[in-house]
Amino acid sequence: MELLQLKYFQTTAELEQITKAAKALKIAQPSLSKTIARLEEHVGVPLFDRQGRNIQLNAYGKVFLKRVNRIFQELEEAQNEIRDMAGLERGNITLAVSLTNLLPEMLGAFLELYPDVHFRQVVEPITMMKQLLERGEVDMCLTFAEIEGPEIEWRPLRTEPIHLFVPDSHPLAGRTSVSLKELKDEAFIGLRPGYWFRELTDSLILKAAGFTPQTTIEVDEVDAVLLLLKKGHGIVLAPDLAWRSRIDLKQNKLTITDLGGSLTLGLAWSKNHYLSSAAQRFHEFIVDYFGNFLE
């Protein structure tokens, strides 16, 4: 069994069509068909069900594909580890986050120490973050939602309450606290359903006050939420870290007297995927950064 056979099988399994797979692999269709047939002969069972020109991965093939994917993933991580040991790369880090406004300050401080490291930021709902982490497509996740799984490590960094933010022109502006019953008829701005923070706040309000917030504007970015707030289009629930770099919002922050609950910012990573030296350094930096975090 050769790696080339496995690569041909992997591509064919993903596309489930010999013609498309041959084109993607840039080989002749008969050559691909013969390679797959030899692989099936070696394994001892058919890996695809054939229906005319169409093929479909069968139960044997699905089990085999799972292992083949793992083989190529291990090979890729081995190459990354060796390159890192040999100093062939200056460091690449992919970070999934649920709160983007902290990044300029935090990454700026890290890049002052390690200016040659390259970052890529990913903003996704928590379910997608977990999948990316498990597949090794991101190095770490910095999020308020705890990511759980047998191969995932989670380290809490900071716990804080949820506050209400209102526009300058709002009747509640200038107050220091508010109860949920006063918010029943208010228009909220929030993340769209599917985002962990939206699900959490909706459930907390429903449990504490018996109503679901009227979220009239739904977006995908925390920054967009706060820009709409400043324009006066509604009120917003958010943790303190959401306005840390937006000092002009502090005067419009209210404590919610009867909401309950708090948020814990944490760092998640996979035990099954190799972290480069740059990613390991960044992991240590984040822990220290929030350990010395100033109000």
Sine and cosine of phi, psi and omega as CSV:
sin_phi,cos_phi,sin_psi,cos_psi,sin_omega,cos_omega
0.00,0.00,0.78,-0.62,-0.07,-1.00
-0.92,-0.38,0.41,-0.91,0.04,-1.00
-0.88,0.47,-0.56,0.83,0.01,-1.00
-0.89,0.45,-0.64,0.77,0.06,-1.00
-0.87,0.49,-0.69,0.73,-0.02,-1.00
-0.91,0.41,-0.62,0.79,0.03,-1.00
-0.91,0.41,-0.67,0.74,0.04,-1.00
-0.89,0.46,-0.67,0.74,0.03,-1.00
-0.89,0.45,-0.71,0.71,-0.03,-1.00
-0.85,0.52,-0.72,0.69,-0.01,-1.00
-0.91,0.41,-0.68,0.73,0.01,-1.00
-0.90,0.43,-0.63,0.78,0.01,-1.00
-0.91,0.42,-0.60,0.80,-0.01,-1.00
-0.95,0.32,-0.61,0.79,-0.07,-1.00
-1.00,-0.04,-0.44,0.90,0.00,-1.00
0.80,0.60,0.65,0.76,0.10,-0.99
-0.31,-0.95,0.84,-0.54,-0.07,-1.00
-0.87,0.49,-0.68,0.73,-0.05,-1.00
-0.88,0.48,-0.75,0.67,0.00,-1.00
-0.91,0.42,-0.65,0.76,-0.02,-1.00
-0.91,0.42,-0.67,0.74,0.02,-1.00
-0.88,0.47,-0.65,0.76,0.02,-1.00
-0.91,0.41,-0.67,0.74,0.00,-1.00
-0.91,0.42,-0.59,0.81,-0.02,-1.00
-1.00,0.07,-0.16,0.99,0.01,-1.00
0.88,0.47,0.71,0.70,0.10,-1.00
-0.75,-0.67,0.22,-0.98,0.00,-1.00
-0.95,0.31,0.57,-0.82,-0.03,-1.00
-0.86,0.51,-0.71,0.70,0.02,-1.00
-0.87,0.50,-0.60,0.80,0.01,-1.00
-0.90,0.43,-0.65,0.76,0.02,-1.00
-0.91,0.41,-0.70,0.72,0.00,-1.00
-0.86,0.51,-0.67,0.74,0.01,-1.00
-0.92,0.40,-0.63,0.78,0.00,-1.00
-0.90,0.44,-0.69,0.73,0.02,-1.00
-0.90,0.43,-0.65,0.76,0.00,-1.00
-0.90,0.44,-0.66,0.75,0.03,-1.00
-0.90,0.43,-0.62,0.78,0.03,-1.00
-0.90,0.43,-0.69,0.73,0.01,-1.00
-0.90,0.43,-0.59,0.81,0.04,-1.00
-0.91,0.42,-0.64,0.77,0.00,-1.00
-0.93,0.38,-0.67,0.74,-0.01,-1.00
-0.94,0.34,-0.58,0.81,0.06,-1.00
0.98,-0.22,-0.02,1.00,0.03,-1.00
-0.58,-0.81,0.42,-0.91,0.12,-0.99
-0.93,0.35,0.61,-0.79,0.00,-1.00
-0.98,-0.21,-0.24,0.97,0.00,-1.00
-0.77,-0.64,0.51,-0.86,0.22,-0.97
-1.00,-0.09,0.78,-0.63,-0.03,-1.00
-0.98,-0.17,0.73,-0.68,0.10,-0.99
-0.70,-0.72,1.00,0.02,-0.07,-1.00
0.92,0.40,-0.80,-0.60,0.02,-1.00
-0.99,0.15,-0.20,0.98,-0.05,-1.00
-1.00,-0.06,0.56,-0.83,0.08,-1.00
-0.78,-0.63,0.48,-0.88,-0.01,-1.00
-0.64,-0.77,0.72,-0.69,0.00,-1.00
-0.88,0.48,0.79,-0.61,0.03,-1.00
-1.00,-0.08,-0.12,-0.99,-0.07,-1.00
-0.88,0.47,-0.65,0.76,0.05,-1.00
-0.90,0.45,-0.69,0.73,-0.04,-1.00
-0.90,0.44,-0.60,0.80,0.00,-1.00
-0.91,0.42,-0.66,0.75,0.04,-1.00
-0.91,0.42,-0.68,0.73,-0.02,-1.00
-0.91,0.42,-0.66,0.75,-0.01,-1.00
-0.88,0.47,-0.65,0.76,0.01,-1.00
-0.85,0.53,-0.67,0.74,0.00,-1.00
-0.95,0.30,-0.63,0.78,0.01,-1.00
-0.89,0.45,-0.69,0.73,0.05,-1.00
-0.85,0.52,-0.63,0.77,0.00,-1.00
-0.92,0.40,-0.61,0.79,0.02,-1.00
-0.87,0.50,-0.76,0.65,-0.03,-1.00
-0.93,0.37,-0.54,0.84,0.06,-1.00
-0.91,0.41,-0.68,0.73,0.02,-1.00
-0.90,0.44,-0.64,0.77,0.02,-1.00
-0.90,0.44,-0.67,0.74,0.01,-1.00
-0.90,0.44,-0.68,0.73,-0.01,-1.00
-0.94,0.35,-0.54,0.84,0.07,-1.00
-0.90,0.43,-0.67,0.74,0.05,-1.00
-0.89,0.46,-0.68,0.73,0.01,-1.00
-0.89,0.46,-0.66,0.75,-0.02,-1.00
-0.91,0.41,-0.67,0.74,-0.01,-1.00
-0.92,0.39,-0.68,0.73,0.04,-1.00
-0.87,0.50,-0.65,0.76,-0.01,-1.00
-0.91,0.41,-0.68,0.73,0.02,-1.00
-0.89,0.45,-0.60,0.80,-0.04,-1.00
-1.00,0.09,-0.06,1.00,0.01,-1.00
0.95,0.32,0.49,0.87,-0.05,-1.00
-0.99,0.14,-0.27,0.96,0.01,-1.00
-0.81,-0.59,0.52,-0.86,0.00,-1.00
-1.00,0.05,-0.10,1.00,0.10,-1.00
0.92,-0.38,0.82,-0.58,0.08,-1.00
-0.79,-0.62,0.72,-0.69,-0.02,-1.00
-0.77,-0.64,0.77,-0.64,0.11,-0.99
-0.93,-0.36,0.86,-0.52,-0.11,-0.99
-0.85,-0.52,0.84,-0.54,0.11,-0.99
-1.00,-0.07,0.71,-0.70,-0.08,-1.00
-0.70,-0.71,0.41,-0.91,0.12,-0.99
-0.95,-0.32,-0.11,0.99,-0.02,-1.00
-0.64,-0.77,0.92,-0.38,-0.15,-0.99
-1.00,-0.03,-0.33,0.94,-0.13,-0.99
-0.94,0.34,-0.31,0.95,0.05,-1.00
-0.98,0.21,-0.33,0.94,-0.17,-0.98
-0.90,0.44,-0.71,0.71,-0.02,-1.00
-0.82,0.57,-0.71,0.70,-0.01,-1.00
-0.93,0.36,-0.72,0.69,-0.07,-1.00
-0.94,0.35,-0.75,0.66,-0.01,-1.00
-0.93,0.38,-0.57,0.82,0.04,-1.00
-0.87,0.50,-0.67,0.74,0.01,-1.00
-0.91,0.40,-0.63,0.78,0.00,-1.00
-0.93,0.36,-0.68,0.74,-0.05,-1.00
-0.94,0.34,-0.34,0.94,0.13,-0.99
-0.91,0.41,-0.52,0.85,0.02,-1.00
-1.00,0.08,-0.59,0.80,-0.07,-1.00
-0.75,-0.67,0.97,0.24,-0.14,-0.99
-0.93,0.37,-0.28,0.96,-0.07,-1.00
-1.00,-0.06,-0.01,1.00,0.01,-1.00
-0.97,0.23,0.65,-0.76,0.01,-1.00
-0.96,-0.29,0.77,-0.63,-0.01,-1.00
-0.95,-0.32,0.56,-0.83,0.22,-0.98
-0.77,-0.64,0.80,-0.59,-0.03,-1.00
-0.99,-0.16,0.65,-0.76,0.04,-1.00
-0.80,-0.60,0.76,-0.65,0.08,-1.00
-0.87,-0.50,0.92,-0.40,-0.06,-1.00
-0.59,-0.81,0.33,-0.94,0.16,-0.99
-0.86,0.51,0.35,-0.94,-0.13,-0.99
-0.88,0.48,-0.58,0.81,0.00,-1.00
-0.90,0.44,-0.62,0.78,0.03,-1.00
-0.95,0.32,-0.62,0.79,0.06,-1.00
-0.83,0.55,-0.70,0.71,-0.02,-1.00
-0.88,0.47,-0.69,0.73,0.01,-1.00
-0.89,0.46,-0.69,0.73,0.01,-1.00
-0.89,0.45,-0.62,0.79,0.01,-1.00
-0.92,0.39,-0.71,0.70,-0.01,-1.00
-0.91,0.42,-0.54,0.84,0.00,-1.00
-1.00,0.09,-0.08,1.00,0.00,-1.00
0.98,0.21,0.30,0.95,-0.02,-1.00
-1.00,0.06,-0.25,0.97,0.19,-0.98
-0.78,-0.63,0.48,-0.88,0.00,-1.00
-0.99,0.15,-0.66,0.75,-0.08,-1.00
-0.51,-0.86,0.34,-0.94,0.10,-0.99
-0.82,-0.57,0.76,-0.65,0.07,-1.00
-0.92,-0.39,0.96,-0.29,-0.18,-0.98
-0.45,-0.89,0.38,-0.93,0.08,-1.00
-0.99,0.16,-0.28,0.96,0.00,-1.00
-1.00,-0.04,0.84,-0.54,0.02,-1.00
-0.92,0.39,0.80,-0.60,0.01,-1.00
-0.99,-0.11,0.84,-0.53,-0.09,-1.00
-0.91,-0.41,0.51,-0.86,0.04,-1.00
0.17,-0.98,0.41,-0.91,-0.06,-1.00
-0.88,0.48,-0.44,0.90,-0.04,-1.00
-0.96,-0.27,0.10,0.99,-0.11,-0.99
-0.96,-0.28,0.74,-0.68,0.11,-0.99
-0.99,-0.16,0.59,-0.81,-0.01,-1.00
-0.73,-0.68,0.77,-0.64,0.03,-1.00
-0.82,-0.57,0.90,-0.44,0.04,-1.00
-0.93,0.36,0.62,-0.78,-0.05,-1.00
-0.89,-0.45,-0.61,0.80,-0.09,-1.00
-0.29,-0.96,0.70,-0.71,0.04,-1.00
-0.90,-0.43,0.69,-0.72,0.00,-1.00
-0.45,-0.89,0.35,-0.94,-0.03,-1.00
-0.98,0.19,0.17,-0.99,0.10,-1.00
-0.99,-0.12,0.74,-0.67,0.00,-1.00
-0.90,-0.43,0.22,-0.98,0.11,-0.99
-0.97,-0.25,0.71,-0.70,0.09,-1.00
-0.89,-0.45,0.68,-0.74,-0.03,-1.00
-0.78,-0.63,0.39,-0.92,0.05,-1.00
-0.93,0.36,0.29,-0.96,0.02,-1.00
-0.83,0.56,-0.60,0.80,-0.10,-1.00
-1.00,0.07,-0.02,1.00,-0.09,-1.00
-0.96,0.27,0.57,-0.82,0.03,-1.00
-0.84,0.54,-0.44,0.90,0.00,-1.00
-0.99,0.12,-0.17,0.98,-0.01,-1.00
-0.86,0.50,0.72,-0.70,-0.01,-1.00
0.99,-0.17,-0.33,0.94,0.05,-1.00
-0.99,0.13,0.33,-0.95,-0.01,-1.00
-0.97,-0.23,-0.30,0.95,-0.02,-1.00
-0.51,-0.86,0.28,-0.96,-0.02,-1.00
-0.40,-0.92,0.46,-0.89,0.09,-1.00
-0.97,-0.23,0.37,-0.93,-0.06,-1.00
-0.90,0.44,-0.57,0.82,-0.04,-1.00
-0.87,0.49,-0.43,0.90,0.03,-1.00
-0.97,0.25,-0.18,0.98,-0.10,-0.99
-0.96,-0.28,0.03,1.00,-0.13,-0.99
-0.85,0.52,-0.61,0.79,-0.06,-1.00
-0.98,-0.21,0.20,0.98,-0.03,-1.00
-0.99,0.14,0.45,-0.90,0.09,-1.00
-1.00,-0.04,0.84,-0.54,-0.01,-1.00
-0.99,-0.17,0.49,-0.87,0.20,-0.98
-0.93,-0.36,0.72,-0.69,-0.04,-1.00
-0.35,-0.94,0.08,-1.00,0.11,-0.99
-0.94,0.33,0.44,-0.90,-0.04,-1.00
-0.95,0.32,0.36,-0.93,0.05,-1.00
-0.82,0.58,0.60,-0.80,-0.08,-1.00
0.94,-0.34,-0.46,0.89,0.10,-1.00
-0.99,0.15,0.68,-0.74,-0.13,-0.99
-0.85,0.53,-0.69,0.73,-0.05,-1.00
-0.90,0.44,-0.62,0.78,0.03,-1.00
-0.90,0.44,-0.71,0.70,0.00,-1.00
-0.90,0.44,-0.64,0.77,-0.01,-1.00
-0.90,0.43,-0.78,0.63,-0.07,-1.00
-0.92,0.39,-0.62,0.79,0.05,-1.00
-0.87,0.49,-0.69,0.73,-0.04,-1.00
-0.95,0.33,-0.60,0.80,0.02,-1.00
-0.90,0.44,-0.69,0.73,-0.01,-1.00
-0.93,0.37,-0.67,0.75,0.02,-1.00
-0.87,0.48,-0.68,0.73,-0.01,-1.00
-0.93,0.37,-0.65,0.76,-0.10,-0.99
-0.99,0.12,-0.56,0.83,-0.14,-0.99
-0.81,-0.59,-0.10,1.00,0.09,-1.00
0.99,0.17,0.28,0.96,0.07,-1.00
-0.62,-0.78,0.38,-0.92,0.08,-1.00
-0.99,-0.16,0.75,-0.67,-0.03,-1.00
-0.84,0.55,0.60,-0.80,0.07,-1.00
-0.99,0.11,1.00,0.00,-0.01,-1.00
-1.00,0.06,0.98,-0.21,-0.10,-1.00
-1.00,0.03,-0.33,0.95,0.06,-1.00
-0.77,-0.64,0.82,-0.57,-0.01,-1.00
-0.86,-0.50,0.76,-0.64,-0.04,-1.00
-0.72,-0.70,0.04,-1.00,-0.02,-1.00
-0.96,-0.27,-0.18,0.98,-0.10,-1.00
-0.84,-0.54,0.69,-0.72,0.07,-1.00
-0.88,0.48,-0.63,0.78,0.01,-1.00
-0.87,0.50,-0.63,0.78,0.02,-1.00
-0.91,0.41,-0.62,0.79,0.05,-1.00
-0.84,0.54,-0.75,0.66,-0.08,-1.00
-0.95,0.30,-0.52,0.86,0.08,-1.00
-0.92,0.40,-0.63,0.77,0.05,-1.00
-0.92,0.39,-0.58,0.81,0.07,-1.00
-0.87,0.50,-0.74,0.67,-0.04,-1.00
-0.90,0.44,-0.42,0.91,0.05,-1.00
-0.99,0.13,-0.10,1.00,0.07,-1.00
1.00,0.08,0.43,0.90,-0.09,-1.00
-1.00,-0.05,0.07,1.00,0.01,-1.00
0.35,-0.94,-0.09,-1.00,0.02,-1.00
-0.93,-0.36,0.30,-0.95,-0.19,-0.98
-0.67,-0.74,0.64,-0.76,0.19,-0.98
-0.99,-0.16,0.72,-0.69,-0.03,-1.00
-0.30,-0.96,0.43,-0.90,0.13,-0.99
-0.98,0.20,0.25,-0.97,-0.01,-1.00
-0.83,0.55,-0.62,0.79,-0.06,-1.00
-0.88,0.47,-0.34,0.94,0.00,-1.00
-0.93,0.37,-0.41,0.91,-0.02,-1.00
-0.90,-0.44,0.15,0.99,-0.04,-1.00
-0.80,0.59,-0.67,0.75,-0.02,-1.00
-1.00,-0.06,0.18,0.98,-0.01,-1.00
-0.81,-0.59,0.95,0.30,-0.14,-0.99
-0.87,0.50,-0.48,0.88,-0.04,-1.00
-0.91,0.41,-0.20,0.98,0.02,-1.00
-1.00,-0.01,-0.15,0.99,-0.09,-1.00
-0.89,0.46,-0.59,0.81,-0.03,-1.00
-0.93,0.36,-0.25,0.97,-0.03,-1.00
-0.96,-0.29,0.35,0.94,-0.02,-1.00
-0.99,-0.13,0.77,-0.63,0.00,-1.00
-0.85,-0.53,0.65,-0.76,0.15,-0.99
-0.97,0.23,0.71,-0.71,0.04,-1.00
-1.00,-0.08,0.91,-0.41,-0.19,-0.98
-0.94,0.35,-0.45,0.89,-0.13,-0.99
-0.80,-0.60,0.37,0.93,-0.01,-1.00
-0.98,0.18,-0.74,0.67,-0.07,-1.00
0.97,0.25,0.22,-0.98,0.04,-1.00
0.99,0.12,0.37,-0.93,0.05,-1.00
-0.52,-0.86,0.15,-0.99,-0.02,-1.00
-0.87,-0.50,0.62,-0.79,0.06,-1.00
-0.87,-0.49,0.89,-0.45,0.09,-1.00
-0.97,0.23,0.73,-0.68,-0.03,-1.00
-0.60,-0.80,0.21,-0.98,0.01,-1.00
-0.90,-0.44,0.78,-0.62,0.00,-1.00
-0.87,-0.49,0.58,-0.82,0.07,-1.00
-0.47,-0.88,0.28,-0.96,-0.04,-1.00
-0.99,-0.11,0.71,-0.71,0.06,-1.00
-0.95,0.30,-0.33,0.94,-0.12,-0.99
-1.00,-0.06,0.00,1.00,-0.04,-1.00
-0.84,-0.54,0.65,-0.76,-0.04,-1.00
-0.94,0.35,0.73,-0.69,0.12,-0.99
-0.98,-0.22,0.82,-0.57,0.02,-1.00
-0.89,0.45,0.20,-0.98,0.05,-1.00
-0.85,0.52,-0.62,0.78,0.02,-1.00
-0.90,0.44,-0.69,0.72,0.00,-1.00
-0.92,0.40,-0.62,0.79,0.04,-1.00
-0.91,0.42,-0.65,0.76,0.04,-1.00
-0.90,0.44,-0.64,0.77,-0.01,-1.00
-0.93,0.37,-0.61,0.79,0.06,-1.00
-0.84,0.54,-0.75,0.66,0.01,-1.00
-0.90,0.44,-0.62,0.78,-0.02,-1.00
-0.89,0.45,-0.70,0.72,-0.02,-1.00
-0.88,0.48,-0.69,0.72,0.01,-1.00
-0.87,0.50,-0.71,0.70,0.02,-1.00
-0.92,0.39,-0.63,0.78,-0.06,-1.00
-0.87,0.50,-0.74,0.67,-0.02,-1.00
-0.99,0.17,-0.36,0.93,0.11,-0.99
-0.92,0.38,-0.47,0.88,0.01,-1.00
-0.95,-0.31,0.33,0.94,-0.12,-0.99
-0.92,0.38,0.76,-0.65,-0.01,-1.00
-0.98,-0.18,0.58,-0.82,0.05,-1.00
-0.94,0.35,0.00,0.00,0.00,0.00
